[in-house]
Amino acid sequence: MTTVDIVGGGIAGLTLAATLRRPDWDVVLHEQGPRRDEPAVGTAFGLWPAAMTALDRIGLANTIRSLGVHVSKASFRDTQNRILTALPEQDVVMVARTTLHRALRDALPDRTQWRNARVWDPHTLSGEVIVGADGVHSAVRRSHWGDRSTARSRPVTIIRGVIDHDLSRGEVTEYWGDGQLFGITPVTRDRTNWFTAIPRRVFTSIGEGLTHLAHNTQHFPEQVQNTIAAARPEHTLINGVHVSRTLTTTVHRNVVLIGDAAHAMTPNLGRGACESIVDAVELGELLNQHQPTEALRRYRTRRLISPQMMRIASGILMNMALSQGHRAGARNRVIRALGRPLTTGGADGA
Ligand SMILES: Cc1cc2nc3c(=O)[nH]c(=O)nc-3n(C[C@H](O)[C@H](O)[C@H](O)COP(=O)(O)OP(=O)(O)OC[C@H]3O[C@@H](n4cnc5c(N)ncnc54)[C@H](O)[C@@H]3O)c2cc1C
């Protein structure tokens, strides 16, 4: 039996722990504690086809499908509700973060050892394989890749929340205004998830943030104003955004980084959790099939480029979405022109 220490019981760490075969692997999962802000709010993730395929490989896709809601329509619009571009129909499942966590925890084999404590010094861990699944501010990355790998802050504030009735019409809609984006999605058939990104701003309370939004979204469509009117501080979160620096490798001897520890990105493409799931299933399957050294060697080449590209693309999309003044107008014209082949026939908001 080989021991793996997984630092972090978020989506990446839980998915890896669910993928590793017992009794071949003795899995020790270190989680510093419940994230008390998240269970209270339960904002949604969009799980794209690559993540659903990975979940299918570990037998969890149908469970997640039954707990979430399938969305087939997604569009980006301007503040006059005109479609900029619509995404082609795909197998995307929206699910609450809390629901996904619970489903992954329920899928853990009994023999998983939980250590409910923060790992302060990853050098003290003795597993044959050490996995940094400890998120954007990863202690594992800092201790093995050095202080220069520390995440950097983006000058953006995200306000997001859920509402106890449906305002999404079962669709994902993202409105791009002048220096602000506003998104609305379902969480379940009768609950709404919403989010907005604005240039960095500090609020003294969540209530103040919501008041600010109510004033600053008056030029957005009615759907947005209804969403803000229904938002409650106790079901709202306000965050900054941190992103990873480019890493030339996510493997260092017997230490490997997965999820946000390896490639934290802005949320614009909605792919951070998806990439974390794909990392974890890929790594778990390789560890199930090969000796650790060979598994990590293969993992290093398989999962380096595409998540880092996704991270870079998400950052570019964030800059585009938050363009201001004449740049916002030019952006809309370009996207509308590029997206025309996708939207012809499907546009209903023009
Ligand atoms: C506003 C917003 C919206 C998003 N929307 C989407 C979306 O629609 N779709 C999508 O795919 N992604 C989305 N993401 C990204 C997604 O949240 C992350 O990519 C995903 O949560 C990463 O999972 P993870 O397990 O790598 O890290 P985390 O979820 O951060 O988990 C890390 C875990 O490690 C634990 N930990 C940290 N340090 C230690 C330590 N030293 N010792 C022990 N435990 C430790 C933490 O408590 C935590 O539980 C969004 C992110 C944000 C901020």
The ligand as a Gaussian input file, in Angstrom:
#p B3LYP/6-31G(d) Opt

LIG

0 1
 C      -16.703000      33.964000      -8.171000
 C      -16.243000      32.638000      -8.698000
 C      -17.056000      31.940000      -9.590000
 C      -16.614000      30.707000     -10.127000
 N      -17.418000      30.047000     -11.016000
 C      -16.992000      28.888000     -11.575000
 C      -17.794000      28.148000     -12.530000
 O      -18.909000      28.532000     -12.907000
 N      -17.303000      27.001000     -13.039000
 C      -16.083000      26.521000     -12.687000
 O      -15.672000      25.473000     -13.207000
 N      -15.309000      27.180000     -11.769000
 C      -15.719000      28.346000     -11.198000
 N      -14.944000      29.000000     -10.289000
 C      -13.617000      28.449000      -9.927000
 C      -13.704000      27.407000      -8.828000
 O      -14.290000      27.940000      -7.666000
 C      -12.307000      26.914000      -8.484000
 O      -11.565000      26.699000      -9.643000
 C      -12.374000      25.598000      -7.698000
 O      -13.082000      25.795000      -6.489000
 C      -10.978000      25.090000      -7.397000
 O      -11.057000      23.950000      -6.582000
 P       -9.824000      23.503000      -5.705000
 O      -10.243000      22.262000      -5.010000
 O       -8.599000      23.496000      -6.549000
 O       -9.599000      24.687000      -4.678000
 P      -10.540000      25.172000      -3.500000
 O      -11.963000      25.033000      -3.855000
 O      -10.047000      26.529000      -3.118000
 O      -10.229000      24.151000      -2.324000
 C       -9.008000      24.165000      -1.612000
 C       -9.254000      23.531000      -0.260000
 O       -8.008000      23.426000       0.426000
 C       -8.177000      23.775000       1.783000
 N       -6.869000      24.255000       2.243000
 C       -6.189000      25.334000       1.797000
 N       -5.000000      25.415000       2.412000
 C       -4.928000      24.355000       3.267000
 C       -3.917000      23.894000       4.179000
 N       -2.736000      24.516000       4.309000
 N       -4.175000      22.778000       4.919000
 C       -5.367000      22.110000       4.783000
 N       -6.343000      22.512000       3.921000
 C       -6.122000      23.610000       3.164000
 C       -9.254000      24.854000       1.753000
 O       -9.940000      24.970000       2.987000
 C      -10.169000      24.340000       0.638000
 O      -11.191000      23.508000       1.127000
 C      -15.350000      30.197000      -9.741000
 C      -14.561000      30.895000      -8.813000
 C      -14.987000      32.107000      -8.308000
 C      -14.111000      32.866000      -7.322000

